[in-house]
């Protein structure tokens, strides 16, 4: 799929989560193919990439969207600006 962007910071997080979820699905397909082909080297790389995608990227995006749901978009954005300075 073509690269997507959001029209707001929250939309960007949502689009990012959609894209990372797609990456996770594709990596799982890769790992299944590697297992079937007995390609341990590529599977090891796929496992590492999947772990990073699920435990870093997806988790972080879900946490940010959860925080927005709890405190509201405006308060979330104010907090993020505070982290910059």
N, CA, C and O atoms as CSV, one atom per row, in Angstrom:
chain,resi,resn,atom,element,x,y,z
A,1,UNK,N,N,0.822,-1.202,0.000
A,1,UNK,CA,C,0.000,0.000,0.000
A,1,UNK,C,C,0.859,1.256,0.000
A,1,UNK,O,O,2.008,1.250,0.441
A,2,UNK,N,N,0.281,2.306,-0.496
A,2,UNK,CA,C,0.978,3.587,-0.538
A,2,UNK,C,C,1.123,4.146,0.877
A,2,UNK,O,O,0.333,3.833,1.767
A,3,UNK,N,N,2.140,4.970,1.064
A,3,UNK,CA,C,2.341,5.609,2.358
A,3,UNK,C,C,1.159,6.510,2.665
A,3,UNK,O,O,0.635,7.183,1.777
A,4,UNK,N,N,0.744,6.522,3.911
A,4,UNK,CA,C,-0.377,7.340,4.338
A,4,UNK,C,C,0.086,8.283,5.425
A,4,UNK,O,O,1.037,7.998,6.153
A,5,UNK,N,N,-0.590,9.398,5.525
A,5,UNK,CA,C,-0.329,10.335,6.609
A,5,UNK,C,C,-1.663,10.734,7.218
A,5,UNK,O,O,-2.707,10.595,6.580
A,6,UNK,N,N,-1.633,11.214,8.413
A,6,UNK,CA,C,-2.846,11.687,9.054
A,6,UNK,C,C,-2.943,13.193,8.970
A,6,UNK,O,O,-1.960,13.883,8.704
A,7,UNK,N,N,-4.133,13.686,9.198
A,7,UNK,CA,C,-4.351,15.128,9.140
A,7,UNK,C,C,-4.169,15.789,10.501
A,7,UNK,O,O,-4.240,17.014,10.606
A,8,UNK,N,N,-3.938,15.006,11.530
A,8,UNK,CA,C,-3.702,15.521,12.882
A,8,UNK,C,C,-2.732,14.575,13.579
A,8,UNK,O,O,-2.507,13.460,13.109
A,9,UNK,N,N,-2.159,15.009,14.692
A,9,UNK,CA,C,-1.252,14.103,15.412
A,9,UNK,C,C,-1.914,12.779,15.805
A,9,UNK,O,O,-1.291,11.721,15.711
A,10,UNK,N,N,-3.166,12.836,16.240
A,10,UNK,CA,C,-3.860,11.605,16.628
A,10,UNK,C,C,-4.079,10.721,15.413
A,10,UNK,O,O,-3.896,9.506,15.489
A,11,UNK,N,N,-4.466,11.312,14.302
A,11,UNK,CA,C,-4.663,10.541,13.078
A,11,UNK,C,C,-3.343,9.910,12.639
A,11,UNK,O,O,-3.334,8.779,12.152
A,12,UNK,N,N,-2.247,10.612,12.801
A,12,UNK,CA,C,-0.929,10.051,12.465
A,12,UNK,C,C,-0.643,8.806,13.302
A,12,UNK,O,O,-0.125,7.816,12.785
A,13,UNK,N,N,-0.976,8.851,14.581
A,13,UNK,CA,C,-0.780,7.681,15.450
A,13,UNK,C,C,-1.650,6.518,14.984
A,13,UNK,O,O,-1.199,5.372,14.958
A,14,UNK,N,N,-2.895,6.812,14.619
A,14,UNK,CA,C,-3.804,5.758,14.154
A,14,UNK,C,C,-3.311,5.137,12.848
A,14,UNK,O,O,-3.336,3.917,12.691
A,15,UNK,N,N,-2.865,5.972,11.917
A,15,UNK,CA,C,-2.335,5.462,10.651
A,15,UNK,C,C,-1.079,4.635,10.920
A,15,UNK,O,O,-0.887,3.575,10.326
A,16,UNK,N,N,-0.228,5.127,11.820
A,16,UNK,CA,C,0.974,4.374,12.181
A,16,UNK,C,C,0.640,3.009,12.739
A,16,UNK,O,O,1.299,2.023,12.409
A,17,UNK,N,N,-0.381,2.939,13.584
A,17,UNK,CA,C,-0.795,1.655,14.159
A,17,UNK,C,C,-1.318,0.721,13.071
A,17,UNK,O,O,-1.021,-0.473,13.082
A,18,UNK,N,N,-2.088,1.255,12.143
A,18,UNK,CA,C,-2.582,0.434,11.037
A,18,UNK,C,C,-1.419,-0.129,10.221
A,18,UNK,O,O,-1.419,-1.306,9.860
A,19,UNK,N,N,-0.439,0.709,9.935
A,19,UNK,CA,C,0.703,0.267,9.136
A,19,UNK,C,C,1.543,-0.765,9.883
A,19,UNK,O,O,1.964,-1.761,9.294
A,20,UNK,N,N,1.789,-0.542,11.154
A,20,UNK,CA,C,2.578,-1.496,11.937
A,20,UNK,C,C,1.843,-2.828,12.088
A,20,UNK,O,O,2.472,-3.886,12.116
A,21,UNK,N,N,0.526,-2.778,12.185
A,21,UNK,CA,C,-0.267,-3.998,12.255
A,21,UNK,C,C,-0.146,-4.786,10.948
A,21,UNK,O,O,-0.065,-6.014,10.960
A,22,UNK,N,N,-0.134,-4.071,9.834
A,22,UNK,CA,C,0.066,-4.722,8.535
A,22,UNK,C,C,1.465,-5.338,8.454
A,22,UNK,O,O,1.629,-6.451,7.956
A,23,UNK,N,N,2.466,-4.615,8.942
A,23,UNK,CA,C,3.833,-5.145,8.966
A,23,UNK,C,C,3.878,-6.433,9.790
A,23,UNK,O,O,4.505,-7.410,9.382
A,24,UNK,N,N,3.220,-6.434,10.937
A,24,UNK,CA,C,3.181,-7.620,11.793
A,24,UNK,C,C,2.565,-8.806,11.049
A,24,UNK,O,O,3.080,-9.922,11.114
A,25,UNK,N,N,1.473,-8.562,10.352
A,25,UNK,CA,C,0.815,-9.626,9.591
A,25,UNK,C,C,1.754,-10.181,8.518
A,25,UNK,O,O,1.860,-11.396,8.349
A,26,UNK,N,N,2.428,-9.295,7.799
A,26,UNK,CA,C,3.333,-9.726,6.736
A,26,UNK,C,C,4.534,-10.483,7.309
A,26,UNK,O,O,4.986,-11.462,6.716
A,27,UNK,N,N,5.047,-10.042,8.446
A,27,UNK,CA,C,6.167,-10.741,9.069
A,27,UNK,C,C,5.750,-12.136,9.528
A,27,UNK,O,O,6.523,-13.087,9.408
A,28,UNK,N,N,4.540,-12.262,10.050
A,28,UNK,CA,C,4.046,-13.587,10.429
A,28,UNK,C,C,3.948,-14.498,9.220
A,28,UNK,O,O,4.240,-15.690,9.318
A,29,UNK,N,N,3.540,-13.956,8.079
A,29,UNK,CA,C,3.498,-14.746,6.846
A,29,UNK,C,C,4.908,-15.163,6.430
A,29,UNK,O,O,5.129,-16.304,6.023
A,30,UNK,N,N,5.855,-14.239,6.533
A,30,UNK,CA,C,7.250,-14.544,6.209
A,30,UNK,C,C,7.779,-15.665,7.092
A,30,UNK,O,O,8.418,-16.599,6.606
A,31,UNK,N,N,7.513,-15.571,8.384
A,31,UNK,CA,C,7.995,-16.575,9.327
A,31,UNK,C,C,7.403,-17.944,8.999
A,31,UNK,O,O,8.104,-18.954,9.069
A,32,UNK,N,N,6.136,-17.985,8.646
A,32,UNK,CA,C,5.505,-19.253,8.267
A,32,UNK,C,C,6.162,-19.841,7.023
A,32,UNK,O,O,6.405,-21.046,6.960
A,33,UNK,N,N,6.449,-19.002,6.038
A,33,UNK,CA,C,7.133,-19.478,4.828
A,33,UNK,C,C,8.532,-19.991,5.141
A,33,UNK,O,O,8.955,-21.018,4.611
A,34,UNK,N,N,9.243,-19.280,5.994
A,34,UNK,CA,C,10.598,-19.696,6.361
A,34,UNK,C,C,10.577,-21.032,7.097
A,34,UNK,O,O,11.436,-21.886,6.881
A,35,UNK,N,N,9.592,-21.199,7.962
A,35,UNK,CA,C,9.458,-22.460,8.693
A,35,UNK,C,C,9.207,-23.600,7.715
A,35,UNK,O,O,9.819,-24.663,7.813
A,36,UNK,N,N,8.310,-23.367,6.779
A,36,UNK,CA,C,7.983,-24.394,5.778
A,36,UNK,C,C,9.200,-24.730,4.913
A,36,UNK,O,O,9.388,-25.884,4.529
A,37,UNK,N,N,10.027,-23.721,4.606
A,37,UNK,CA,C,11.189,-23.924,3.746
A,37,UNK,C,C,12.444,-24.309,4.532
A,37,UNK,O,O,13.518,-24.447,3.947
A,38,UNK,N,N,12.321,-24.484,5.841
A,38,UNK,CA,C,13.468,-24.793,6.702
A,38,UNK,C,C,14.582,-23.755,6.570
A,38,UNK,O,O,15.763,-24.102,6.547
A,39,UNK,N,N,14.203,-22.493,6.484
A,39,UNK,CA,C,15.156,-21.380,6.364
A,39,UNK,C,C,15.296,-20.717,7.729
A,39,UNK,O,O,14.648,-19.711,8.019
A,40,UNK,N,N,16.152,-21.299,8.556
A,40,UNK,CA,C,16.299,-20.832,9.937
A,40,UNK,C,C,16.908,-19.432,10.022
A,40,UNK,O,O,16.549,-18.655,10.907
A,41,UNK,N,N,17.819,-19.108,9.119
A,41,UNK,CA,C,18.469,-17.797,9.164
A,41,UNK,C,C,17.493,-16.658,8.923
A,41,UNK,O,O,17.461,-15.689,9.682
A,42,UNK,N,N,16.697,-16.774,7.865
A,42,UNK,CA,C,15.722,-15.731,7.558
A,42,UNK,C,C,14.621,-15.713,8.609
A,42,UNK,O,O,14.101,-14.652,8.955
A,43,UNK,N,N,14.271,-16.882,9.113
A,43,UNK,CA,C,13.242,-16.925,10.161
A,43,UNK,C,C,13.726,-16.196,11.413
A,43,UNK,O,O,12.956,-15.477,12.050
A,44,UNK,N,N,14.990,-16.379,11.763
A,44,UNK,CA,C,15.539,-15.687,12.939
A,44,UNK,C,C,15.438,-14.182,12.762
A,44,UNK,O,O,15.059,-13.468,13.691
A,45,UNK,N,N,15.775,-13.702,11.580
A,45,UNK,CA,C,15.661,-12.269,11.298
A,45,UNK,C,C,14.196,-11.837,11.369
A,45,UNK,O,O,13.884,-10.797,11.950
A,46,UNK,N,N,13.302,-12.626,10.783
A,46,UNK,CA,C,11.875,-12.321,10.836
A,46,UNK,C,C,11.350,-12.278,12.257
A,46,UNK,O,O,10.557,-11.403,12.603
A,47,UNK,N,N,11.790,-13.223,13.086
A,47,UNK,CA,C,11.381,-13.242,14.495
A,47,UNK,C,C,11.803,-11.965,15.209
A,47,UNK,O,O,11.030,-11.394,15.979
A,48,UNK,N,N,13.048,-11.512,14.948
A,48,UNK,CA,C,13.539,-10.289,15.587
A,48,UNK,C,C,12.741,-9.075,15.119
A,48,UNK,O,O,12.348,-8.234,15.928
A,49,UNK,N,N,12.505,-8.989,13.824
A,49,UNK,CA,C,11.737,-7.862,13.294
A,49,UNK,C,C,10.306,-7.867,13.834
A,49,UNK,O,O,9.757,-6.811,14.147
A,50,UNK,N,N,9.707,-9.045,13.942
A,50,UNK,CA,C,8.353,-9.146,14.481
A,50,UNK,C,C,8.317,-8.714,15.942
A,50,UNK,O,O,7.410,-7.993,16.357
A,51,UNK,N,N,9.293,-9.151,16.715
A,51,UNK,CA,C,9.356,-8.759,18.123
A,51,UNK,C,C,9.451,-7.244,18.238
A,51,UNK,O,O,8.727,-6.631,19.023
A,52,UNK,N,N,10.342,-6.640,17.459
A,52,UNK,CA,C,10.486,-5.178,17.496
A,52,UNK,C,C,9.184,-4.491,17.100
A,52,UNK,O,O,8.782,-3.504,17.717
A,53,UNK,N,N,8.535,-5.012,16.078
A,53,UNK,CA,C,7.290,-4.414,15.599
A,53,UNK,C,C,6.197,-4.500,16.658
A,53,UNK,O,O,5.509,-3.515,16.928
A,54,UNK,N,N,6.038,-5.670,17.255
A,54,UNK,CA,C,4.949,-5.864,18.211
A,54,UNK,C,C,5.252,-5.295,19.588
A,54,UNK,O,O,4.376,-4.703,20.219
A,55,UNK,N,N,6.471,-5.464,20.058
A,55,UNK,CA,C,6.790,-5.076,21.431
A,55,UNK,C,C,7.333,-3.657,21.552
A,55,UNK,O,O,7.472,-3.142,22.662
A,56,UNK,N,N,7.636,-3.033,20.449
A,56,UNK,CA,C,8.122,-1.660,20.490
A,56,UNK,C,C,7.139,-0.751,19.770
A,56,UNK,O,O,6.498,0.089,20.402
A,57,UNK,N,N,7.013,-0.901,18.487
A,57,UNK,CA,C,6.213,0.017,17.685
A,57,UNK,C,C,4.726,-0.058,18.011
A,57,UNK,O,O,4.120,0.952,18.369
A,58,UNK,N,N,4.130,-1.244,17.889
A,58,UNK,CA,C,2.689,-1.387,18.118
A,58,UNK,C,C,2.341,-1.064,19.559
A,58,UNK,O,O,1.377,-0.344,19.819
A,59,UNK,N,N,3.109,-1.582,20.491
A,59,UNK,CA,C,2.844,-1.328,21.908
A,59,UNK,C,C,2.877,0.163,22.211
A,59,UNK,O,O,1.991,0.674,22.896
A,60,UNK,N,N,3.892,0.870,21.707
A,60,UNK,CA,C,4.006,2.306,21.957
A,60,UNK,C,C,2.815,3.060,21.368
A,60,UNK,O,O,2.237,3.925,22.026
A,61,UNK,N,N,2.451,2.732,20.134
A,61,UNK,CA,C,1.317,3.406,19.502
A,61,UNK,C,C,0.022,3.141,20.267
A,61,UNK,O,O,-0.778,4.057,20.461
A,62,UNK,N,N,-0.189,1.913,20.696
A,62,UNK,CA,C,-1.386,1.592,21.479
A,62,UNK,C,C,-1.395,2.352,22.806
A,62,UNK,O,O,-2.445,2.820,23.246
A,63,UNK,N,N,-0.238,2.474,23.438
A,63,UNK,CA,C,-0.155,3.218,24.695
A,63,UNK,C,C,-0.491,4.689,24.489
A,63,UNK,O,O,-1.203,5.285,25.297
A,64,UNK,N,N,0.020,5.276,23.410
A,64,UNK,CA,C,-0.252,6.684,23.141
A,64,UNK,C,C,-1.738,6.904,22.866
A,64,UNK,O,O,-2.330,7.848,23.391
A,65,UNK,N,N,-2.344,6.048,22.052
A,65,UNK,CA,C,-3.771,6.179,21.754
A,65,UNK,C,C,-4.621,5.935,23.000
A,65,UNK,O,O,-5.661,6.572,23.172
A,66,UNK,N,N,-4.191,5.023,23.864
A,66,UNK,CA,C,-4.884,4.794,25.132
A,66,UNK,C,C,-4.807,6.010,26.035
A,66,UNK,O,O,-5.784,6.363,26.695
A,67,UNK,N,N,-3.649,6.649,26.066
A,67,UNK,CA,C,-3.484,7.855,26.868
A,67,UNK,C,C,-4.394,8.970,26.351
A,67,UNK,O,O,-5.015,9.687,27.136
A,68,UNK,N,N,-4.467,9.108,25.042
A,68,UNK,CA,C,-5.342,10.124,24.447
A,68,UNK,C,C,-6.790,9.861,24.835
A,68,UNK,O,O,-7.537,10.792,25.138
A,69,UNK,N,N,-7.178,8.613,24.826
A,69,UNK,CA,C,-8.543,8.254,25.202
A,69,UNK,C,C,-8.828,8.621,26.651
A,69,UNK,O,O,-9.940,9.038,26.978
A,70,UNK,N,N,-7.830,8.471,27.524
A,70,UNK,CA,C,-8.015,8.751,28.952
A,70,UNK,C,C,-8.004,10.240,29.271
A,70,UNK,O,O,-8.841,10.717,30.037
A,71,UNK,N,N,-7.050,10.984,28.684
A,71,UNK,CA,C,-6.872,12.382,29.091
A,71,UNK,C,C,-7.377,13.386,28.064
A,71,UNK,O,O,-7.465,14.579,28.354
A,72,UNK,N,N,-7.707,12.915,26.875
A,72,UNK,CA,C,-8.156,13.817,25.823
A,72,UNK,C,C,-6.991,14.263,24.951
A,72,UNK,O,O,-5.841,14.315,25.385
A,73,UNK,N,N,-7.330,14.579,23.713
A,73,UNK,CA,C,-6.291,14.946,22.744
A,73,UNK,C,C,-5.529,16.203,23.149
A,73,UNK,O,O,-4.303,16.240,23.051
A,74,UNK,N,N,-6.234,17.220,23.597
A,74,UNK,CA,C,-5.576,18.487,23.943
A,74,UNK,C,C,-4.579,18.299,25.079
A,74,UNK,O,O,-3.446,18.772,24.992
A,75,UNK,N,N,-4.989,17.611,26.145
A,75,UNK,CA,C,-4.083,17.382,27.282
A,75,UNK,C,C,-2.889,16.523,26.871
A,75,UNK,O,O,-1.764,16.767,27.307
A,76,UNK,N,N,-3.132,15.534,26.045
A,76,UNK,CA,C,-2.039,14.693,25.553
A,76,UNK,C,C,-1.024,15.526,24.788
A,76,UNK,O,O,0.181,15.411,25.014
A,77,UNK,N,N,-1.513,16.366,23.882
A,77,UNK,CA,C,-0.608,17.179,23.077
A,77,UNK,C,C,0.178,18.180,23.924
A,77,UNK,O,O,1.358,18.422,23.673
A,78,UNK,N,N,-0.482,18.756,24.922
A,78,UNK,CA,C,0.226,19.670,25.840
A,78,UNK,C,C,1.355,18.937,26.551
A,78,UNK,O,O,2.452,19.474,26.702
A,79,UNK,N,N,1.089,17.722,26.982
A,79,UNK,CA,C,2.118,16.903,27.648
A,79,UNK,C,C,3.289,16.616,26.711
A,79,UNK,O,O,4.448,16.668,27.122
A,80,UNK,N,N,2.980,16.315,25.459
A,80,UNK,CA,C,4.040,16.026,24.486
A,80,UNK,C,C,4.902,17.259,24.221
A,80,UNK,O,O,6.121,17.152,24.091
A,81,UNK,N,N,4.275,18.416,24.142
A,81,UNK,CA,C,5.031,19.652,23.935
A,81,UNK,C,C,5.950,19.903,25.128
A,81,UNK,O,O,7.076,20.371,24.961
A,82,UNK,N,N,5.470,19.595,26.322
A,82,UNK,CA,C,6.277,19.760,27.531
A,82,UNK,C,C,7.516,18.895,27.528
A,82,UNK,O,O,8.522,19.258,28.138
A,83,UNK,N,N,7.468,17.751,26.849
A,83,UNK,CA,C,8.618,16.846,26.788
A,83,UNK,C,C,9.687,17.366,25.842
A,83,UNK,O,O,10.854,16.992,25.958
A,84,UNK,N,N,9.305,18.216,24.917
A,84,UNK,CA,C,10.265,18.766,23.959
A,84,UNK,C,C,11.183,19.774,24.618
A,84,UNK,O,O,12.390,19.777,24.376
A,85,UNK,N,N,10.612,20.631,25.454
A,85,UNK,CA,C,11.375,21.714,26.073
A,85,UNK,C,C,12.067,21.240,27.259
A,85,UNK,O,O,12.764,22.012,27.918
